[in-house]
Amino acid sequence: MGRLAFFLPVSGFIVLALLLWRGLFLDPKELPSMLIDKPMPEFQLPTVDGDTISNANLPDQIFLLNVWGSYCLPCLVEHPTFMRLSEEGEIPVIGVNYKDQSELARSWLETNGNPFAFSIEDSNGRFGIDLGVYGAPETYLVDSEGVIRYRHVSVLDERVWAEEFLPAIAELRAEDI
């Protein structure tokens, strides 16, 4: 009984130390998504402009789905990248206005510019739950078949665009050939 009383706490300490040591090497920005390589969730929701849309309204080409909010300061940081993409017509960008008020969202887009083909209004966050959203900003790369292929949590700036999204898009386009 004396030996067990000694080895039990020592064994527990070793297991805990191994788990903590492993945690030092994990990327804190990498959040797993169960939807990678799965179709976009079915939806029928209003846009911030008041139109009702569904999956049928999604582009039939590779596109970005950007989760944003008027309250989100990092969204303002990534906004110039989306404006450039929209102006250059490089890739369609669809917005998901996440847990926001439609008046505030419309005002934000009027003030800062609107890079979105349309922006889905997700005021209660239900669509975000279906997507596995942790919070704004998040950006999904969706292929021409409506399958989510990549997810980026945090700001999508020009560096992230060049290093992560462009290679992923090139790979998807090569698959379509």
Stockholm file with secondary structure:
# STOCKHOLM 1.0

chainA/1-177         MGRLAFFLPVSGFIVLALLLWRGLFLDPKELPSMLIDKPMPEFQLPTVDGDTISNANLPDQIFLLNVWGSYCLPCLVEHPTFMRLSEEGEIPVIGVNYKDQSELARSWLETNGNPFAFSIEDSNGRFGIDLGVYGAPETYLVDSEGVIRYRHVSVLDERVWAEEFLPAIAELRAEDI
#=GR chainA/1-177 SS CHHHHHHHHHHHHHHHHHHHHHHTTSCTTCCCCTTTTEECCCCEEEBTTSCEEEGGGSCSSCEEEEEECTTCHHHHHHHHHHHHHHHHTSSCEEEEEESCCHHHHHHHHHHHCCCCSCEEEETTSHHHHHHTCCSSSEEEEECTTSEEEEEEESCCCHHHIIIIIHHHHHHHHHHHC
#=GC SS_cons         CHHHHHHHHHHHHHHHHHHHHHHTTSCTTCCCCTTTTEECCCCEEEBTTSCEEEGGGSCSSCEEEEEECTTCHHHHHHHHHHHHHHHHTSSCEEEEEESCCHHHHHHHHHHHCCCCSCEEEETTSHHHHHHTCCSSSEEEEECTTSEEEEEEESCCCHHHIIIIIHHHHHHHHHHHC
//
